Amino acid sequence: MHTFDRDRRQSVLLTVSQMAEADRLSVVAGVSSFALMSNAGEAVAREIQRRWTPRPLVVLCGPGNNGGDGFVTAHRLAEAGWPVTLAMWGDPSALKGEAKQHAQRWQGAVHTLSPAVLEGAELIVDAVFGAGLARALQGPVLETLTAAGRGNAPIIAIDIPSGVMGDTGESLGAVAAVLTVPFFRKKPGHLLQPGRALCGDVVVADIGTPETVLDTLVPQTYENHPRLWLSDLPPIATQDRAPRCAGVLPLDEDEFRQKFAFSGDSLTRTRAAAQSCSRVVVLEGGDTVIAAPDGQAIINSNTPSNRAGASVVSRSIIHGLQAQGMPALSAAAAGMWLHGAAIAEFGPGFSAQDWPAVLPVLLRGLVN
């Protein structure tokens, strides 16, 4: 799992700073910031039109690029005949760069952000802050988004729900969206709890960012997927061997806290633990994280919500795979993903004894 190939590219997760650098590198490569924002807003409008017919919609914009994306979204939907209301936190004249340019193309009124603008809305677009926020929501933004969350209108978040930290998934006042549209690649906050639960469906949009920017960014975090480890899977993985797993340390949250004193989000803590004990560490939970001593980390996004007895089964799978010669990081990632897939396919009653019969079924689905 050390070759940065096309399969790994598809599973990359970018930090907030890496995504900002990706935007900068895109401009260097000849894609204008104006075009990136235009493509972003158009992508959000397109996803909305795929799911809903025209109806009263409110776009809540912030003072930065996320708000600029919102202006484009509003403009595109209004052009398509949707009844759109746009409200902004801050002064539109204070917008800068491409956000200001796109705001100037908006022909409708710009209302002051407040709960009152939500009256009659049947859809709400959250384009207030995105992943760039570094403090808790407060004032009119908190009041308006809280009111939106209490209502019945579905919320669509641009990039990530405002108040969810893009790197950690931490929530600082965010409300749940039914759909979140990030650009180019997901961020860890889309997969780490509680961000994962607050994002709803996540659809990554292509906005013209060149794939080659990843060569400069050199990401180290990935969303778990068979393309990361399928080539390492041993062909005799259904055979029973001694369940030894010296290279992998799977722990649930309670075990982790007893063994390590690291603080922070689950991704940060698991990375620190792996480095400190020079082993692949698996922190099992609602946002299971797998980390290697060299800093590589994989977030498992198909972890079952009902984890009763899950640790015993997943560890048995990981142990068996590594005992058959699978590299530690690949074995841990494969074990966690395959366990989640088995439960999704066969139900929560799946046990370690079922594994020899279940694995061929899962593998056929992967290769077909």
KEKE-3310 file (N, C-alpha, C; in steps of 0.2 Angstrom, whole numbers, plus 5000, padded with zeros to 4 digits):
npx = (5004:5010:5012:5008:4995:4983:4971:4973:4972:4959:4953:4957:4958:4957:4964:4958:4968:4975:4966:4964:4976:4976:4966:4974:4985:4977:4974:4987:4989:4981:4967:4955:4951:4938:4932:4932:4924:4912:4910:4908:4896:4887:4888:4882:4869:4865:4865:4854:4843:4843:4837:4825:4810:4806:4804:4800:4815:4828:4844:4857:4870:4888:4902:4913:4922:4913:4901:4901:4900:4887:4880:4882:4875:4862:4860:4860:4849:4839:4839:4834:4821:4817:4810:4819:4826:4838:4849:4861:4875:4883:4890:4887:4895:4907:4913:4926:4937:4933:4921:4915:4913:4904:4894:4889:4883:4871:4854:4843:4836:4846:4844:4845:4853:4843:4832:4819:4820:4818:4805:4792:4801:4805:4816:4833:4848:4864:4876:4885:4898:4906:4920:4930:4928:4933:4929:4916:4899:4888:4877:4867:4870:4870:4857:4849:4853:4850:4836:4833:4837:4827:4816:4805:4811:4822:4840:4853:4870:4884:4900:4903:4893:4890:4899:4904:4919:4932:4943:4942:4929:4922:4908:4903:4891:4884:4870:4860:4862:4854:4860:4876:4888:4904:4920:4930:4938:4933:4934:4942:4933:4920:4919:4922:4914:4905:4903:4901:4888:4881:4882:4873:4869:4884:4890:4903:4909:4915:4925:4934:4947:4963:4969:4982:4987:4987:4999:5008:5003:5003:4995:4990:4979:4965:4949:4942:4942:4940:4949:4961:4967:4964:4973:4982:4976:4976:4975:4971:4962:4951:4955:4958:4969:4982:4977:4986:4992:5003:5007:4996:4986:4970:4958:4944:4935:4936:4946:4956:4958:4962:4975:4981:4985:4982:4974:4961:4953:4947:4955:4967:4971:4973:4983:4993:4995:4998:5011:5017:5018:5023:5016:5002:4987:4970:4957:4942:4925:4911:4916:4927:4945:4960:4977:4994:5012:5020:5012:5002:4984:4968:4951:4937:4922:4910:4907:4897:4882:4876:4886:4887:4896:4904:4918:4925:4922:4928:4941:4945:4944:4954:4965:4966:4968:4981:4988:4990:4999:4996:5000:5001:4994:4985:4979:4972:4963:4956:4950:4941:4933:4928:4921:4911:4904:4900:4890:4881:4877:4873:4867:4866:4868:4879:4894:4910:4912:4905:4913:4922:4912:4906:4916:4920:4908:4908:4920:4917:4908:4917:4926:4918)
npy = (4994:5006:5012:5026:5025:5025:5019:5021:5035:5038:5036:5045:5057:5074:5086:5102:5112:5106:5105:5119:5121:5113:5120:5132:5126:5122:5134:5138:5128:5133:5133:5144:5153:5159:5150:5138:5141:5144:5131:5124:5129:5127:5113:5110:5115:5106:5094:5096:5098:5085:5078:5085:5093:5109:5121:5132:5139:5142:5150:5151:5162:5164:5175:5172:5161:5150:5156:5162:5151:5148:5159:5156:5144:5149:5158:5149:5140:5149:5154:5142:5143:5141:5146:5157:5162:5172:5174:5183:5182:5196:5209:5211:5219:5218:5207:5197:5195:5181:5177:5189:5193:5183:5186:5198:5194:5190:5193:5195:5200:5203:5196:5200:5188:5178:5170:5173:5173:5160:5157:5148:5141:5127:5120:5121:5129:5127:5138:5144:5144:5132:5121:5129:5136:5140:5141:5141:5141:5156:5169:5177:5167:5155:5155:5155:5144:5134:5136:5132:5118:5114:5114:5107:5107:5100:5101:5106:5105:5114:5109:5106:5104:5119:5123:5110:5103:5102:5094:5085:5081:5086:5094:5111:5117:5113:5109:5095:5089:5083:5081:5083:5092:5090:5096:5089:5080:5071:5076:5072:5075:5072:5059:5056:5054:5067:5072:5064:5059:5070:5075:5068:5061:5060:5068:5069:5082:5085:5098:5103:5102:5098:5081:5079:5087:5080:5074:5083:5086:5075:5065:5057:5051:5041:5035:5020:5006:4993:4994:4999:4988:4976:4969:4964:4954:4938:4923:4912:4915:4910:4899:4892:4898:4900:4912:4924:4941:4951:4962:4971:4981:4980:4990:4994:5009:5010:5002:5008:5020:5016:5011:5022:5039:5049:5064:5072:5071:5056:5052:5059:5054:5040:5040:5045:5035:5024:5028:5029:5015:5009:5000:4995:5002:5000:5009:5005:5009:5020:5028:5021:5020:5017:5016:5018:5017:5025:5036:5035:5033:5026:5028:5020:5019:5010:5005:4995:5001:4995:4989:4978:4965:4966:4969:4957:4949:4956:4957:4944:4942:4951:4945:4933:4936:4942:4932:4924:4931:4943:4961:4971:4984:4983:4971:4975:4985:4978:4969:4976:4983:4972:4965:4975:4974:4961:4961:4970:4963:4950:4953:4957:4946:4940:4930:4925:4912:4911:4916:4908:4904:4915:4924:4920:4924:4938:4942:4938:4948:4959:4957:4956)
npz = (5000:4997:4985:4975:4967:4953:4959:4973:4972:4970:4983:4991:5005:5009:5019:5026:5023:5013:5003:5001:4995:4984:4977:4974:4967:4956:4950:4946:4937:4927:4928:4932:4947:4947:4938:4945:4956:4949:4943:4955:4961:4951:4951:4963:4961:4951:4957:4966:4958:4952:4962:4967:4962:4956:4969:4983:4988:4999:5000:5010:5013:5016:5021:5013:5002:5002:5003:4991:4982:4985:4980:4966:4965:4968:4958:4947:4949:4950:4937:4931:4934:4947:4962:4971:4986:4993:5006:5016:5028:5033:5024:5007:4999:5004:5000:4992:4977:4967:4973:4975:4962:4957:4966:4961:4950:4953:4952:4961:4977:4991:5006:5024:5035:5044:5055:5050:5036:5032:5031:5023:5016:5007:5004:5009:5007:5014:5013:5021:5029:5027:5026:5032:5044:5060:5073:5085:5080:5081:5086:5073:5063:5070:5076:5064:5057:5067:5068:5055:5056:5065:5057:5044:5031:5020:5021:5011:5011:5006:5002:5017:5031:5039:5053:5056:5058:5046:5046:5057:5060:5071:5079:5080:5083:5072:5061:5055:5038:5023:5012:5006:4997:4993:4985:4973:4982:4996:5014:5029:5039:5034:5036:5049:5065:5074:5062:5051:5053:5052:5039:5030:5014:5004:4990:4980:4969:4953:4949:4940:4945:4943:4942:4944:4955:4966:4967:4971:4983:4991:4999:5015:5020:5019:5012:5017:5006:4994:4983:4989:4995:4989:4980:4989:4995:5002:4992:4998:5009:5015:5023:5039:5051:5063:5074:5075:5077:5077:5071:5071:5081:5087:5095:5105:5110:5124:5128:5121:5128:5140:5137:5130:5132:5123:5116:5108:5091:5084:5073:5074:5087:5084:5075:5083:5092:5084:5080:5092:5097:5087:5078:5068:5072:5076:5079:5085:5081:5079:5069:5063:5064:5055:5057:5053:5058:5050:5048:5038:5036:5037:5035:5040:5032:5031:5043:5054:5062:5073:5084:5093:5099:5088:5088:5091:5080:5070:5073:5073:5059:5054:5061:5055:5041:5042:5047:5036:5029:5024:5022:5037:5038:5026:5030:5041:5036:5026:5034:5042:5032:5025:5035:5038:5026:5026:5036:5031:5020:5025:5037:5055:5062:5058:5061:5067:5064:5052:5043:5033:5024:5019:5014:5000:4993:4995:4989:4976:4973:4973:4963:4951)
capx = (5000:5014:5012:5002:4993:4976:4967:4973:4970:4951:4951:4961:4954:4961:4963:4956:4974:4977:4961:4965:4982:4973:4964:4980:4988:4973:4975:4994:4989:4977:4960:4954:4947:4931:4929:4932:4918:4907:4909:4906:4889:4883:4887:4877:4862:4863:4863:4848:4839:4842:4833:4819:4807:4806:4800:4803:4822:4832:4851:4860:4877:4892:4906:4919:4921:4907:4895:4902:4897:4880:4878:4882:4869:4856:4859:4858:4842:4834:4839:4830:4814:4816:4809:4825:4827:4845:4851:4868:4878:4888:4889:4889:4900:4914:4915:4932:4939:4928:4915:4912:4911:4898:4888:4887:4879:4864:4849:4838:4837:4850:4841:4849:4853:4840:4827:4813:4821:4816:4798:4790:4806:4804:4823:4838:4855:4869:4883:4888:4905:4909:4925:4935:4926:4938:4926:4909:4893:4885:4873:4862:4871:4868:4850:4846:4854:4846:4829:4833:4837:4821:4810:4805:4814:4828:4846:4859:4876:4890:4907:4902:4888:4893:4900:4908:4927:4933:4949:4941:4922:4919:4903:4903:4884:4881:4864:4861:4860:4852:4864:4882:4892:4911:4922:4937:4939:4931:4939:4941:4927:4914:4918:4923:4909:4898:4902:4898:4880:4878:4882:4869:4872:4889:4892:4909:4908:4921:4925:4939:4953:4968:4971:4990:4988:4988:5006:5011:5000:5005:4990:4991:4973:4961:4943:4943:4939:4944:4954:4967:4970:4962:4979:4986:4972:4979:4971:4969:4960:4946:4958:4959:4976:4983:4975:4991:4992:5008:5008:4990:4983:4964:4955:4938:4937:4938:4953:4961:4959:4966:4982:4984:4982:4981:4968:4959:4949:4949:4961:4974:4973:4975:4990:4998:4995:5002:5018:5020:5019:5026:5011:4996:4982:4964:4952:4935:4919:4906:4921:4933:4951:4966:4983:5001:5017:5022:5007:4996:4978:4962:4945:4932:4915:4905:4906:4890:4880:4875:4892:4886:4900:4907:4925:4927:4922:4932:4948:4946:4945:4960:4970:4966:4971:4988:4992:4991:5004:4994:5003:4997:4989:4980:4974:4967:4958:4952:4946:4936:4928:4924:4916:4905:4901:4896:4884:4876:4874:4870:4863:4870:4869:4885:4899:4917:4911:4902:4917:4924:4907:4904:4921:4920:4903:4910:4925:4914:4905:4922:4929:4914)
capy = (5000:5012:5015:5031:5024:5028:5016:5025:5042:5038:5035:5051:5062:5080:5091:5108:5116:5103:5107:5125:5121:5110:5126:5136:5123:5122:5140:5138:5124:5136:5133:5150:5153:5160:5144:5133:5143:5143:5124:5121:5131:5123:5106:5109:5116:5100:5089:5098:5097:5078:5075:5088:5097:5116:5123:5138:5137:5148:5149:5155:5163:5167:5180:5169:5157:5145:5160:5163:5145:5149:5164:5153:5140:5152:5160:5144:5138:5155:5154:5136:5144:5140:5152:5157:5168:5172:5178:5183:5185:5200:5214:5209:5224:5216:5201:5199:5191:5178:5177:5196:5193:5179:5189:5203:5191:5188:5198:5196:5204:5199:5197:5199:5181:5178:5164:5175:5171:5153:5156:5146:5137:5119:5117:5126:5127:5130:5140:5150:5143:5126:5118:5134:5138:5137:5143:5139:5145:5160:5175:5176:5161:5149:5156:5154:5136:5130:5136:5127:5111:5112:5114:5101:5108:5097:5105:5104:5108:5115:5107:5102:5108:5124:5121:5104:5104:5098:5089:5081:5079:5089:5099:5117:5120:5112:5105:5089:5090:5077:5080:5087:5091:5093:5096:5086:5075:5072:5078:5067:5077:5069:5052:5056:5057:5067:5075:5059:5058:5077:5076:5065:5058:5064:5067:5073:5085:5087:5105:5104:5102:5093:5075:5080:5091:5075:5072:5088:5086:5068:5064:5051:5049:5038:5031:5013:5004:4987:4996:5000:4982:4970:4966:4961:4949:4931:4918:4906:4918:4906:4894:4893:4898:4903:4919:4929:4947:4955:4969:4975:4982:4983:4992:4998:5016:5010:4999:5013:5025:5013:5010:5028:5045:5054:5068:5075:5067:5049:5051:5061:5049:5034:5041:5045:5028:5019:5030:5027:5008:5006:4995:4997:5003:5001:5011:5003:5013:5023:5031:5017:5023:5012:5020:5015:5021:5030:5042:5033:5032:5024:5029:5015:5022:5006:5002:4994:5006:4991:4985:4972:4959:4967:4969:4950:4946:4960:4955:4937:4942:4954:4941:4928:4939:4944:4926:4922:4934:4950:4966:4973:4989:4980:4966:4979:4989:4973:4965:4981:4984:4965:4964:4979:4972:4955:4963:4973:4958:4945:4955:4958:4940:4937:4928:4923:4905:4911:4919:4904:4903:4922:4928:4920:4928:4945:4942:4938:4954:4964:4957:4957)
capz = (5000:4997:4978:4975:4960:4952:4963:4979:4971:4971:4990:4995:5009:5009:5024:5024:5020:5007:4998:4999:4991:4978:4973:4972:4961:4950:4946:4943:4931:4922:4930:4936:4953:4945:4935:4950:4960:4945:4943:4961:4962:4946:4953:4969:4958:4947:4962:4969:4952:4952:4968:4969:4957:4958:4975:4986:4991:5002:5000:5016:5011:5021:5018:5010:4996:5002:5001:4983:4979:4986:4975:4960:4966:4968:4951:4942:4950:4948:4929:4929:4935:4954:4967:4976:4991:4995:5012:5018:5034:5032:5019:5000:4996:5007:4997:4988:4972:4963:4977:4974:4955:4956:4969:4957:4944:4956:4951:4966:4983:4996:5013:5030:5037:5051:5055:5046:5029:5031:5031:5017:5012:5006:5003:5012:5005:5019:5010:5026:5031:5024:5031:5034:5050:5066:5079:5086:5077:5086:5083:5068:5060:5074:5076:5058:5056:5072:5066:5049:5058:5068:5053:5040:5025:5019:5021:5007:5013:5001:5005:5023:5035:5043:5060:5056:5056:5040:5048:5063:5061:5077:5077:5084:5082:5065:5060:5050:5031:5020:5006:5006:4991:4993:4978:4971:4986:5003:5019:5035:5043:5031:5038:5056:5069:5072:5055:5046:5053:5050:5032:5025:5008:5002:4983:4978:4963:4949:4947:4936:4948:4939:4947:4946:4961:4972:4967:4975:4990:4994:5005:5019:5023:5014:5014:5016:5000:4992:4979:4993:4998:4986:4977:4994:4999:5000:4988:5003:5014:5019:5027:5046:5053:5070:5075:5078:5074:5081:5068:5072:5088:5087:5101:5105:5113:5131:5128:5119:5133:5145:5135:5128:5135:5118:5116:5101:5087:5083:5068:5077:5092:5082:5072:5088:5095:5080:5080:5099:5098:5081:5076:5065:5077:5074:5084:5082:5084:5074:5064:5064:5060:5055:5056:5053:5061:5046:5047:5034:5040:5033:5039:5038:5032:5031:5050:5056:5067:5079:5085:5098:5097:5082:5089:5091:5074:5065:5075:5070:5052:5054:5063:5050:5035:5043:5048:5030:5025:5022:5026:5043:5036:5022:5033:5046:5032:5023:5039:5044:5027:5024:5041:5037:5020:5028:5040:5026:5015:5028:5043:5061:5065:5055:5066:5064:5061:5046:5038:5027:5019:5017:5010:4993:4991:4995:4984:4969:4972:4972:4956:4946)
cpx = (5004:5015:5006:5000:4986:4971:4967:4971:4962:4949:4954:4956:4959:4959:4961:4962:4976:4972:4962:4972:4980:4970:4969:4983:4984:4974:4982:4993:4984:4970:4959:4950:4939:4928:4928:4925:4912:4905:4906:4898:4885:4882:4882:4870:4860:4861:4856:4842:4838:4837:4826:4817:4807:4801:4803:4810:4825:4840:4854:4868:4881:4897:4912:4917:4915:4901:4895:4899:4890:4877:4877:4876:4863:4854:4857:4851:4837:4833:4834:4823:4812:4814:4814:4825:4834:4846:4858:4870:4884:4886:4891:4895:4907:4916:4921:4932:4933:4921:4911:4909:4905:4892:4885:4882:4872:4860:4844:4840:4842:4848:4847:4848:4849:4835:4821:4814:4819:4809:4795:4795:4804:4811:4827:4845:4860:4875:4886:4895:4909:4915:4930:4933:4931:4935:4918:4904:4890:4881:4868:4863:4868:4860:4847:4847:4850:4839:4828:4832:4831:4815:4810:4808:4821:4834:4851:4865:4881:4896:4906:4897:4892:4893:4903:4915:4929:4939:4947:4934:4918:4914:4903:4896:4881:4874:4864:4858:4858:4856:4870:4886:4899:4914:4929:4938:4935:4936:4937:4934:4920:4913:4919:4917:4910:4897:4899:4890:4877:4878:4877:4872:4878:4891:4897:4908:4915:4920:4930:4946:4958:4970:4979:4991:4990:4996:5010:5009:5002:5001:4992:4985:4968:4954:4944:4939:4943:4950:4961:4970:4969:4968:4983:4982:4974:4973:4968:4966:4954:4949:4959:4966:4976:4982:4980:4991:4996:5008:5002:4987:4976:4961:4949:4940:4939:4945:4958:4963:4963:4973:4985:4981:4982:4974:4967:4954:4952:4955:4967:4976:4976:4982:4995:5000:5000:5009:5021:5022:5022:5022:5005:4991:4975:4959:4945:4930:4915:4910:4927:4939:4957:4972:4990:5006:5020:5018:5001:4990:4972:4956:4939:4925:4909:4904:4899:4888:4878:4882:4892:4890:4904:4915:4928:4928:4927:4939:4950:4948:4952:4966:4971:4970:4979:4992:4993:4995:5002:4997:4998:4992:4983:4976:4969:4961:4954:4947:4940:4931:4924:4919:4910:4901:4897:4890:4879:4873:4870:4866:4868:4871:4876:4891:4905:4916:4908:4907:4920:4919:4905:4909:4921:4914:4904:4915:4922:4911:4910:4925:4925:4911)
cpy = (5006:5015:5020:5031:5027:5025:5020:5032:5043:5038:5041:5055:5068:5084:5098:5112:5113:5105:5114:5126:5118:5116:5130:5133:5122:5128:5141:5134:5127:5136:5139:5149:5154:5154:5139:5135:5142:5135:5121:5123:5127:5116:5105:5110:5110:5095:5090:5096:5089:5075:5079:5092:5104:5118:5129:5135:5143:5146:5154:5155:5166:5172:5178:5165:5152:5149:5161:5157:5145:5153:5160:5148:5143:5155:5155:5141:5143:5155:5148:5137:5142:5146:5152:5163:5167:5177:5177:5186:5189:5205:5212:5213:5222:5210:5202:5194:5188:5177:5184:5196:5189:5182:5195:5201:5190:5194:5200:5200:5199:5201:5197:5192:5182:5172:5166:5173:5164:5152:5154:5142:5130:5116:5123:5124:5131:5131:5145:5149:5137:5124:5123:5137:5135:5139:5141:5144:5150:5165:5173:5169:5155:5149:5153:5146:5132:5130:5132:5120:5109:5111:5107:5101:5104:5102:5102:5108:5109:5114:5103:5107:5113:5122:5114:5105:5099:5092:5084:5078:5082:5094:5105:5121:5118:5108:5100:5091:5083:5076:5085:5086:5095:5093:5093:5079:5076:5074:5073:5069:5074:5062:5051:5058:5063:5070:5070:5058:5065:5078:5073:5061:5063:5063:5072:5075:5086:5094:5108:5104:5096:5087:5076:5083:5086:5073:5077:5088:5080:5067:5058:5048:5046:5035:5024:5010:4998:4989:4997:4994:4976:4966:4962:4955:4942:4927:4913:4909:4915:4901:4896:4893:4901:4910:4924:4935:4952:4962:4973:4975:4984:4984:4995:5005:5015:5007:5004:5018:5022:5012:5017:5034:5051:5057:5070:5070:5060:5048:5053:5056:5043:5034:5041:5039:5024:5021:5028:5020:5005:5000:4998:4997:5004:5003:5010:5007:5015:5026:5027:5019:5018:5017:5016:5019:5026:5036:5040:5031:5031:5025:5024:5018:5017:5002:5001:4999:5001:4987:4980:4966:4960:4966:4962:4947:4950:4958:4949:4937:4945:4949:4935:4930:4940:4937:4923:4926:4941:4955:4969:4979:4987:4975:4970:4982:4984:4970:4970:4982:4977:4964:4968:4977:4966:4956:4966:4968:4952:4946:4954:4951:4936:4936:4926:4916:4905:4913:4915:4904:4910:4925:4926:4924:4935:4946:4942:4945:4960:4963:4957:4964)
cpz = (5000:4990:4977:4968:4959:4957:4970:4978:4973:4978:4994:4999:5010:5015:5022:5020:5014:5001:4996:4994:4984:4974:4970:4966:4955:4946:4943:4937:4925:4922:4934:4942:4952:4942:4940:4954:4955:4944:4949:4962:4957:4948:4958:4966:4954:4952:4965:4964:4951:4957:4969:4963:4960:4964:4978:4990:4994:5002:5005:5014:5016:5017:5014:5004:4996:5001:4993:4980:4980:4981:4968:4960:4965:4961:4946:4943:4948:4940:4927:4931:4943:4958:4972:4980:4993:5001:5014:5025:5032:5026:5012:4997:4999:5004:4992:4982:4968:4967:4975:4966:4954:4960:4965:4951:4947:4955:4956:4972:4987:5003:5018:5033:5044:5050:5051:5039:5027:5030:5024:5013:5012:5005:5006:5010:5010:5015:5015:5027:5027:5029:5034:5041:5056:5072:5079:5083:5082:5082:5078:5064:5064:5075:5070:5056:5061:5070:5060:5051:5062:5063:5049:5033:5025:5018:5016:5009:5007:5005:5011:5027:5039:5050:5061:5054:5051:5041:5053:5063:5067:5075:5082:5083:5076:5066:5054:5043:5028:5014:5007:5000:4992:4986:4978:4975:4993:5008:5025:5039:5040:5033:5046:5060:5073:5065:5050:5046:5051:5043:5027:5020:5006:4995:4981:4971:4960:4947:4943:4939:4945:4944:4949:4952:4967:4972:4971:4982:4994:5001:5009:5022:5018:5017:5012:5010:4997:4987:4983:4995:4994:4983:4982:4997:4997:4997:4993:5009:5018:5023:5034:5048:5060:5070:5078:5074:5077:5078:5069:5079:5087:5094:5100:5109:5121:5132:5126:5124:5139:5143:5133:5131:5130:5118:5109:5098:5086:5078:5071:5083:5090:5078:5077:5091:5091:5080:5087:5100:5092:5078:5072:5071:5074:5080:5082:5085:5078:5068:5064:5060:5061:5053:5057:5056:5057:5044:5042:5038:5035:5038:5036:5038:5031:5038:5052:5062:5074:5079:5091:5095:5091:5082:5088:5084:5069:5067:5073:5063:5051:5055:5058:5044:5036:5044:5042:5025:5023:5026:5031:5041:5031:5025:5038:5041:5029:5028:5041:5039:5025:5029:5040:5031:5022:5031:5035:5022:5019:5035:5049:5064:5063:5061:5063:5061:5054:5040:5032:5022:5015:5013:5003:4990:4990:4990:4977:4968:4970:4965:4950:4944)
residu = (MET:HIS:THR:PHE:ASP:ARG:ASP:ARG:ARG:GLN:SER:VAL:LEU:LEU:THR:VAL:SER:GLN:MET:ALA:GLU:ALA:ASP:ARG:LEU:SER:VAL:VAL:ALA:GLY:VAL:SER:SER:PHE:ALA:LEU:MET:SER:ASN:ALA:GLY:GLU:ALA:VAL:ALA:ARG:GLU:ILE:GLN:ARG:ARG:TRP:THR:PRO:ARG:PRO:LEU:VAL:VAL:LEU:CYS:GLY:PRO:GLY:ASN:ASN:GLY:GLY:ASP:GLY:PHE:VAL:THR:ALA:HIS:ARG:LEU:ALA:GLU:ALA:GLY:TRP:PRO:VAL:THR:LEU:ALA:MET:TRP:GLY:ASP:PRO:SER:ALA:LEU:LYS:GLY:GLU:ALA:LYS:GLN:HIS:ALA:GLN:ARG:TRP:GLN:GLY:ALA:VAL:HIS:THR:LEU:SER:PRO:ALA:VAL:LEU:GLU:GLY:ALA:GLU:LEU:ILE:VAL:ASP:ALA:VAL:PHE:GLY:ALA:GLY:LEU:ALA:ARG:ALA:LEU:GLN:GLY:PRO:VAL:LEU:GLU:THR:LEU:THR:ALA:ALA:GLY:ARG:GLY:ASN:ALA:PRO:ILE:ILE:ALA:ILE:ASP:ILE:PRO:SER:GLY:VAL:MET:GLY:ASP:THR:GLY:GLU:SER:LEU:GLY:ALA:VAL:ALA:ALA:VAL:LEU:THR:VAL:PRO:PHE:PHE:ARG:LYS:LYS:PRO:GLY:HIS:LEU:LEU:GLN:PRO:GLY:ARG:ALA:LEU:CYS:GLY:ASP:VAL:VAL:VAL:ALA:ASP:ILE:GLY:THR:PRO:GLU:THR:VAL:LEU:ASP:THR:LEU:VAL:PRO:GLN:THR:TYR:GLU:ASN:HIS:PRO:ARG:LEU:TRP:LEU:SER:ASP:LEU:PRO:PRO:ILE:ALA:THR:GLN:ASP:ARG:ALA:PRO:ARG:CYS:ALA:GLY:VAL:LEU:PRO:LEU:ASP:GLU:ASP:GLU:PHE:ARG:GLN:LYS:PHE:ALA:PHE:SER:GLY:ASP:SER:LEU:THR:ARG:THR:ARG:ALA:ALA:ALA:GLN:SER:CYS:SER:ARG:VAL:VAL:VAL:LEU:GLU:GLY:GLY:ASP:THR:VAL:ILE:ALA:ALA:PRO:ASP:GLY:GLN:ALA:ILE:ILE:ASN:SER:ASN:THR:PRO:SER:ASN:ARG:ALA:GLY:ALA:SER:VAL:VAL:SER:ARG:SER:ILE:ILE:HIS:GLY:LEU:GLN:ALA:GLN:GLY:MET:PRO:ALA:LEU:SER:ALA:ALA:ALA:ALA:GLY:MET:TRP:LEU:HIS:GLY:ALA:ALA:ILE:ALA:GLU:PHE:GLY:PRO:GLY:PHE:SER:ALA:GLN:ASP:TRP:PRO:ALA:VAL:LEU:PRO:VAL:LEU:LEU:ARG:GLY:LEU:VAL:ASN)
# end
